[in-house]
Amino acid sequence: MKRLSGGIDIGCESHHIIILDEEDNFLYNQKVSHKLNEFTESINLFKQIEKKEGINRSKSLFLTVN
């Protein structure tokens, strides 16, 4: 099964979020402000990456923000 890795660096002014594929290639590498709408946009991009990479959502660790 294909696996992705990621991390979030929580900062005082912004957060740095990355997602890597199995070969440590960056699929997502962005700084995100503390604004909820930017987090929501990032989560939507995570979902698109999952779909593109063929990740099974039932085993995904990404959370949904409504």
Secondary structure, 3 states (H helix, E strand, C coil): CCCCEEEEEECCCEEEEEEECCCCCEEEEEEEECCHHHHHHHHHHHHHHHHHHCCCHHHCCCCCCC
